Amino acid sequence: MKMTAPLEVGICVADLARAMAFYEGVLALKKISAIDLNEHGSQMSGLGTSGYRVVRLQTSYGERIKLVCPIGPPERPGPAATPSSRTGLAYVTFLVDDIDAMVKCCERAGSASVKGIVELRPGVRMALVPDPEGNFIEFAQYDSIGAYRPDLAC
């Protein structure tokens, strides 16, 4: 597969305003656009049964998170105890340069880290934080991003 743009991930939310406050206000993603799709378009695309609003948010690297809020309330699966305790989209990872500041920012916004910041192995620290809807967000900090992602090394 040859991609033509950075990866985009869609997350279905019940409370768009609350999700926006977290992703835009706390994670500092930039709002790119918001569109409404009617029931016909929603059904035709297979993305829903009623209409929905999608807000596209972009990271500083160009990846996008699409917050999708259906007109009718979405089904809520039971909460997962951990990201790997059920199948499906488990979590979204943001590689950051200051995990301490990021976790503090999330805590101030009411989203506390599940286990705090942990060192998985030398040079790799991570924290798992739920967004306002309970979706897991992983923040990871590498002492050497080039060792983890040599394709990004300068």
Residue frames relative to the residue before (quaternion, step in Angstrom):
aa qw qx qy qz dx dy dz
M 1.0000 0.0000 0.0000 0.0000 0.00 0.00 0.00
K 0.1543 -0.7547 0.6304 0.0954 3.53 -1.00 0.87
M 0.2568 -0.7790 0.5545 0.1404 3.56 -0.55 1.18
T 0.3318 -0.7545 0.5383 0.1755 3.54 -1.15 0.67
A 0.7770 0.0995 -0.0623 0.6185 3.59 1.29 -0.16
P 0.6587 -0.4961 0.3660 0.4313 3.61 -1.21 0.26
L 0.6743 -0.5268 0.3671 0.3647 3.53 -1.29 0.53
E 0.1194 -0.7587 0.6365 0.0708 3.57 -1.17 0.73
V 0.1369 -0.7843 0.6033 0.0472 3.57 -0.98 0.91
G 0.2306 -0.7718 0.5791 0.1260 3.58 -0.91 0.94
I 0.0676 -0.7796 0.6224 0.0137 3.56 -0.96 0.93
C 0.3033 -0.7513 0.5610 0.1700 3.57 -0.69 1.11
V 0.0371 -0.8047 0.5921 -0.0232 3.57 -0.85 1.03
A 0.4115 -0.6953 0.5314 0.2548 3.56 -1.19 0.54
D 0.7725 0.2357 -0.1143 0.5784 3.59 1.10 -0.72
L 0.2476 -0.8220 0.4981 0.1222 3.55 0.05 1.33
A 0.6472 0.5269 -0.3347 0.4375 3.61 0.89 -0.85
R 0.6668 0.4951 -0.2959 0.4719 3.57 0.94 -0.87
A 0.6514 0.5034 -0.3116 0.4746 3.59 0.98 -0.83
M 0.6393 0.5244 -0.3217 0.4614 3.59 0.99 -0.83
A 0.6267 0.5409 -0.3402 0.4460 3.58 0.96 -0.82
F 0.6824 0.4726 -0.2850 0.4793 3.58 1.03 -0.75
Y 0.7512 0.4206 -0.2397 0.4487 3.59 0.61 -1.11
E 0.7187 0.4009 -0.2420 0.5141 3.58 1.00 -0.77
G 0.7500 0.4285 -0.2264 0.4501 3.57 0.79 -1.02
V 0.7594 0.3665 -0.2002 0.4990 3.59 0.88 -0.93
L 0.7699 0.3526 -0.1934 0.4955 3.60 0.79 -0.99
A 0.3722 -0.7773 0.4383 0.2551 3.58 1.34 -0.10
L 0.2937 0.7164 -0.5679 0.2792 3.58 0.97 0.82
K 0.3941 -0.7312 0.5143 0.2133 3.56 -1.09 0.74
K 0.4109 -0.6963 0.5314 0.2528 3.56 -0.87 0.97
I 0.2180 -0.7880 0.5693 0.0860 3.54 -0.78 1.11
S 0.7839 -0.1895 0.1601 0.5692 3.58 0.86 -0.92
A 0.1365 -0.7369 0.6507 0.1219 3.51 -1.38 0.22
I 0.0295 0.7952 -0.6048 0.0328 3.56 -0.87 0.93
D 0.3001 -0.7190 0.5980 0.1879 3.52 -1.26 0.52
L 0.1327 -0.7669 0.6243 0.0672 3.54 -1.00 0.87
N 0.3984 -0.7347 0.4967 0.2339 3.57 -0.80 1.00
E 0.7480 -0.4100 0.2859 0.4367 3.54 -1.35 0.13
H 0.6462 0.5263 -0.3269 0.4457 3.60 0.92 -0.88
G 0.6938 0.4726 -0.2788 0.4664 3.58 0.81 -0.98
S 0.6229 0.5493 -0.3237 0.4534 3.54 1.08 -0.78
Q 0.6957 0.4563 -0.2654 0.4871 3.57 0.91 -0.94
M 0.6376 0.5435 -0.3266 0.4374 3.59 0.97 -0.86
S 0.7103 0.4538 -0.2585 0.4719 3.58 0.96 -0.85
G 0.4321 -0.6952 0.4645 0.3380 3.56 1.18 -0.51
L 0.5343 0.6582 -0.3895 0.3600 3.58 1.27 0.07
G 0.8162 -0.0411 0.0280 0.5757 3.59 1.22 -0.16
T 0.4667 -0.6629 0.5053 0.2958 3.54 -1.34 0.05
S 0.7249 0.2453 -0.1877 0.6157 3.55 1.25 -0.40
G 0.6601 -0.4734 0.3590 0.4597 3.58 -1.16 -0.02
Y 0.0944 -0.7898 0.6014 0.0753 3.54 -1.29 0.16
R 0.3449 -0.6720 0.6072 0.2463 3.53 -1.39 0.21
V 0.0878 -0.7743 0.6243 0.0548 3.56 -1.01 0.82
V 0.1320 -0.7627 0.6309 0.0539 3.54 -0.94 0.99
R 0.2178 -0.7793 0.5780 0.1057 3.56 -0.76 1.08
L 0.0708 -0.7808 0.6207 -0.0121 3.53 -0.84 1.12
Q 0.1838 -0.8153 0.5448 0.0689 3.57 -0.98 0.81
T 0.4054 -0.6820 0.5577 0.2441 3.53 -1.14 0.78
S 0.6612 -0.5003 0.3742 0.4153 3.56 -1.29 0.15
Y 0.6703 0.4766 -0.2970 0.4851 3.62 1.24 -0.32
G 0.6233 -0.5842 0.3308 0.4011 3.58 1.25 -0.09
E 0.5022 0.6116 -0.4554 0.4078 3.61 1.20 -0.09
R 0.2250 -0.7911 0.5563 0.1185 3.55 -1.15 0.57
I 0.2143 -0.6963 0.6710 0.1377 3.48 -1.27 0.71
K 0.1468 -0.7737 0.6113 0.0778 3.57 -0.84 0.99
L 0.1843 -0.7642 0.6108 0.0941 3.56 -0.61 1.16
V 0.0978 -0.8092 0.5793 -0.0058 3.55 -0.56 1.22
C 0.0262 -0.8043 0.5928 -0.0326 3.57 -0.67 1.15
P 0.2764 -0.7870 0.5275 0.1610 3.61 -0.37 1.20
I 0.6077 -0.5500 0.4279 0.3809 3.55 -1.25 0.51
G 0.7271 0.3253 -0.2032 0.5694 3.58 0.94 -0.88
P 0.5955 -0.5854 0.3883 0.3898 3.61 -1.05 0.56
P 0.4163 -0.7124 0.5027 0.2577 3.60 -0.87 0.91
E 0.5593 -0.5535 0.4830 0.3842 3.54 -1.28 0.39
R 0.2210 -0.7653 0.5896 0.1333 3.54 -1.06 0.72
P 0.3083 -0.7322 0.5702 0.2091 3.58 -0.59 1.08
G 0.6196 -0.5227 0.4117 0.4164 3.55 -1.20 0.37
P 0.5628 -0.6177 0.4158 0.3590 3.57 -1.03 0.69
A 0.3699 -0.7048 0.5617 0.2259 3.54 -1.09 0.75
A 0.4776 -0.6676 0.4897 0.2938 3.57 -0.95 0.86
T 0.7751 0.0117 0.0191 0.6314 3.55 1.11 -0.78
P 0.6558 -0.5282 0.3487 0.4116 3.61 -1.15 0.38
S 0.7469 0.3970 -0.2387 0.4770 3.60 1.02 -0.65
S 0.5262 0.6512 -0.4124 0.3591 3.61 1.19 0.30
R 0.7643 0.1631 -0.1809 0.5972 3.59 1.24 0.23
T 0.5427 -0.6198 0.4523 0.3418 3.56 -1.20 0.47
G 0.5993 0.5616 -0.4312 0.3734 3.54 -1.30 0.26
L 0.7470 -0.3303 0.2825 0.5031 3.53 -1.31 -0.22
A 0.2240 -0.8244 0.5111 0.0944 3.56 -0.53 1.17
Y 0.7736 -0.2164 0.1796 0.5678 3.58 0.87 -0.92
V 0.3362 -0.6853 0.6058 0.2242 3.51 -1.37 0.31
T 0.2182 -0.7932 0.5588 0.1046 3.58 -0.91 0.92
F 0.1145 -0.7422 0.6574 0.0616 3.52 -1.08 0.90
L 0.2494 -0.7391 0.6081 0.1475 3.57 -0.80 1.05
V 0.0509 -0.8350 0.5458 -0.0472 3.57 -0.54 1.22
D 0.4558 -0.6911 0.4919 0.2696 3.55 -1.25 0.40
D 0.7784 0.1707 -0.1172 0.5926 3.63 1.24 -0.23
I 0.1623 -0.8374 0.5172 0.0702 3.55 0.24 1.29
D 0.5983 0.5718 -0.3674 0.4244 3.60 1.05 -0.68
A 0.6815 0.4768 -0.2810 0.4788 3.58 0.88 -0.96
M 0.6499 0.5243 -0.3272 0.4424 3.60 0.96 -0.82
V 0.6698 0.4887 -0.3015 0.4708 3.59 0.90 -0.88
K 0.6325 0.5191 -0.3331 0.4685 3.61 0.99 -0.76
C 0.6318 0.5301 -0.3236 0.4639 3.58 1.00 -0.82
C 0.6577 0.4964 -0.3045 0.4778 3.60 0.95 -0.85
E 0.6471 0.5225 -0.3202 0.4535 3.58 0.96 -0.85
R 0.6397 0.5208 -0.3246 0.4629 3.60 0.98 -0.81
A 0.6949 0.4518 -0.2612 0.4948 3.58 1.15 -0.63
G 0.6205 -0.5900 0.3313 0.3963 3.60 1.26 0.11
S 0.6307 0.4907 -0.3459 0.4917 3.60 1.25 0.24
A 0.1125 -0.8302 0.5455 0.0252 3.56 0.00 1.31
S 0.5650 -0.5957 0.4604 0.3376 3.53 -1.17 0.68
V 0.5551 -0.6379 0.4307 0.3153 3.57 -1.02 0.87
K 0.8216 0.1010 -0.0096 0.5610 3.61 0.83 -0.99
G 0.5607 -0.5589 0.4073 0.4554 3.58 1.22 0.08
I 0.6250 -0.4847 0.4180 0.4470 3.54 -1.28 -0.30
V 0.0606 -0.8079 0.5862 0.0006 3.56 -0.77 1.05
E 0.3512 -0.6904 0.5845 0.2416 3.54 -1.21 0.57
L 0.3069 -0.7861 0.5134 0.1559 3.57 -0.39 1.27
R 0.7335 -0.1380 0.1271 0.6533 3.51 1.12 -0.84
P 0.7031 -0.4514 0.2928 0.4649 3.60 -1.14 0.30
G 0.8317 0.2153 -0.1813 0.4787 3.55 -0.85 1.02
V 0.7218 0.3641 -0.2335 0.5402 3.60 1.27 0.01
R 0.0065 0.7868 -0.6152 0.0494 3.55 -0.61 1.21
M 0.0018 0.8059 -0.5917 0.0204 3.56 -1.05 0.75
A 0.0803 -0.7542 0.6484 0.0658 3.50 -1.37 0.39
L 0.2458 -0.7496 0.6015 0.1261 3.53 -1.10 0.80
V 0.0093 -0.8062 0.5879 -0.0664 3.57 -0.68 1.17
P 0.3359 -0.7244 0.5534 0.2370 3.61 -0.88 0.81
D 0.4024 -0.6598 0.5624 0.2939 3.58 -1.10 0.64
P 0.7403 -0.4248 0.2568 0.4534 3.65 -1.19 0.09
E 0.7113 0.4290 -0.2615 0.4916 3.62 1.17 -0.46
G 0.6120 -0.5866 0.3371 0.4095 3.59 1.28 0.11
N 0.4599 0.6535 -0.4681 0.3772 3.62 1.24 0.14
F 0.4199 -0.7229 0.4898 0.2473 3.57 -0.91 0.89
I 0.0999 -0.7422 0.6615 0.0388 3.53 -1.09 0.92
E 0.1663 -0.7674 0.6119 0.0952 3.57 -0.86 0.98
F 0.1281 -0.7318 0.6635 0.0882 3.53 -1.06 0.86
A 0.0202 -0.7987 0.6011 -0.0204 3.57 -0.87 0.97
Q 0.0907 -0.7729 0.6270 0.0369 3.53 -1.09 0.82
Y 0.1464 -0.7824 0.6039 0.0422 3.54 -0.83 1.09
D 0.4943 -0.6356 0.4967 0.3239 3.57 -0.96 0.83
S 0.7820 0.1086 -0.0517 0.6116 3.56 1.12 -0.75
I 0.2526 -0.7798 0.5550 0.1415 3.57 -0.19 1.25
G 0.6037 0.5819 -0.3450 0.4218 3.58 1.14 -0.62
A 0.6331 0.5139 -0.3353 0.4718 3.59 1.11 -0.61
Y 0.6863 0.4629 -0.2711 0.4912 3.57 1.06 -0.78
R 0.7968 0.1024 -0.0134 0.5954 3.56 0.95 -0.96
P 0.1499 -0.8255 0.5380 0.0814 3.61 0.26 1.20
D 0.5787 0.5914 -0.3742 0.4188 3.59 1.18 -0.48
L 0.7037 0.4387 -0.2648 0.4922 3.60 1.23 -0.39
A 0.4856 0.6852 -0.4284 0.3334 3.59 1.26 -0.22
C 0.3798 -0.7246 0.5336 0.2146 3.53 -1.06 0.81
